[in-house]
Amino acid sequence: MHELETHPCFTARCSDYARIHLPVAPKCNIQCNYCLRKYSCVNESRPGVVARVMEPEAAAEWYFEMKAKVPKLTVAGIAGPGDALANWPAVSKTLALIRKADKDVFFCLSTNGLYLPRYAKEIAELGVDYVTVTVNALTSNTGAHIYSFVNDAGKK
C-alpha cells in the first residue's frame, strides 16, 4: 500500500486513519502580527493551538497511549504552538523516542522555514516524511507588514 493511502491528510478515506499533534514546540522565531497562540478552546482543533505544552517524554508517552487506543493512528505531527525548528532539541528528542519503538509512523513537521537549512540533514535522518513550510510573503516589503519581528538565533 502506498504511504499516501494511509495518511489522513492525503487520502479520500481519511476517516480510516488518524493523526496526532504533539505540542512540544512553544517558542517561535518569527512573530506574525495575526498570530494569537495564547487561546485554547474546546472548539479549537487546528494545529498550533494547544491547552498545554508537553515535554518530549510526556509527548511520546501520550502518543503510545493514543496508538494503543486508536490503532488507525498513522501520523504524528508537530505544528506548534510555536515553530517546530525553533524548538529543535525538544522536537528531535520527541521524534527519536517515538521512532525507536514505532518504525511505521509517519512524521510531519510544520515550520516557517527559517531554520530549515540548519536542520535539514537531521530531519531526514530522523525519518521525517512531510515538512510543511508556511510562506506568508514573497517580498521583504510584504513581510514587514506581516511580521512584528524575526529572531534568527538571537539576532532580531
ZAMARGU-4260 file (C-alpha; in steps of 0.2 Angstrom, whole numbers, plus 5000, padded with zeros to 4 digits):
<rodrens>
0) 5000/5000/5000 | 5007/5017/4995 | 5010/5028/5010 | 4998/5042/5005 | 4984/5030/5006
5) 4987/5028/5025 | 4990/5047/5028 | 4973/5055/5034 | 4978/5072/5025 | 4980/5064/5008
10) 4968/5050/5006 | 4950/5050/5002 | 4947/5038/5016 | 4953/5050/5029 | 4941/5043/5042
15) 4951/5026/5041 | 4967/5034/5048 | 4971/5046/5062 | 4984/5059/5066 | 4990/5066/5082
20) 4998/5083/5085 | 5012/5083/5099 | 5013/5100/5107 | 5032/5101/5111 | 5036/5117/5102
25) 5031/5133/5112 | 5044/5145/5105 | 5043/5154/5089 | 5057/5163/5080 | 5045/5174/5070
30) 5031/5184/5077 | 5017/5186/5065 | 5005/5200/5068 | 4990/5189/5066 | 4996/5175/5077
35) 4987/5173/5094 | 4994/5157/5102 | 4988/5161/5120 | 4970/5155/5117 | 4964/5137/5119
40) 4946/5132/5117 | 4937/5116/5117 | 4930/5121/5099 | 4948/5124/5093 | 4956/5109/5084
45) 4968/5117/5072 | 4987/5113/5074 | 4996/5126/5084 | 4983/5129/5097 | 4985/5119/5112
50) 4979/5118/5130 | 4997/5114/5137 | 5015/5111/5131 | 5022/5094/5134 | 5040/5088/5137
55) 5047/5076/5124 | 5045/5061/5136 | 5027/5065/5140 | 5023/5068/5122 | 5030/5051/5117
60) 5020/5043/5131 | 5004/5051/5125 | 5007/5045/5108 | 5009/5027/5113 | 4994/5028/5124
65) 4984/5035/5110 | 4991/5022/5097 | 4985/5008/5109 | 4968/5016/5109 | 4967/5021/5091
70) 4976/5008/5080 | 4972/5018/5065 | 4984/5031/5071 | 4997/5033/5057 | 5004/5051/5058
75) 5012/5061/5072 | 5014/5079/5069 | 5022/5094/5077 | 5015/5110/5072 | 5017/5121/5087
80) 5011/5130/5096 | 5027/5139/5090 | 5039/5134/5076 | 5045/5116/5076 | 5063/5120/5071
85) 5064/5135/5084 | 5062/5121/5097 | 5073/5108/5088 | 5080/5099/5104 | 5063/5095/5111
90) 5056/5091/5094 | 5070/5079/5088 | 5070/5071/5105 | 5051/5068/5104 | 5053/5060/5086
95) 5068/5049/5091 | 5058/5042/5106 | 5044/5038/5095 | 5054/5031/5081 | 5064/5020/5092
100) 5048/5010/5096 | 5037/5013/5080 | 5046/5012/5064 | 5030/5014/5053 | 5023/5030/5060
105) 5024/5045/5048 | 5031/5061/5055 | 5025/5078/5050 | 5033/5095/5054 | 5027/5112/5052
110) 5039/5127/5051 | 5041/5144/5044 | 5057/5138/5036 | 5069/5150/5044 | 5080/5136/5052
115) 5076/5123/5038 | 5094/5124/5031 | 5101/5121/5048 | 5092/5106/5052 | 5088/5098/5035
120) 5100/5084/5037 | 5094/5079/5055 | 5076/5080/5049 | 5080/5067/5035 | 5090/5056/5047
125) 5075/5055/5059 | 5064/5049/5045 | 5053/5064/5044 | 5041/5061/5030 | 5032/5078/5027
130) 5038/5095/5031 | 5025/5110/5029 | 5034/5127/5026 | 5022/5141/5028 | 5026/5156/5017
135) 5017/5172/5022 | 5026/5184/5010 | 5036/5184/4994 | 5044/5201/4997 | 5053/5209/5012
140) 5041/5223/5010 | 5026/5212/5012 | 5034/5203/5026 | 5037/5219/5035 | 5018/5221/5036
145) 5015/5203/5042 | 5029/5201/5055 | 5032/5210/5071 | 5050/5203/5071 | 5061/5189/5065
150) 5073/5182/5078 | 5087/5172/5069 | 5097/5164/5083 | 5096/5179/5094 | 5098/5192/5080
155) 5082/5202/5078
</rodrens>
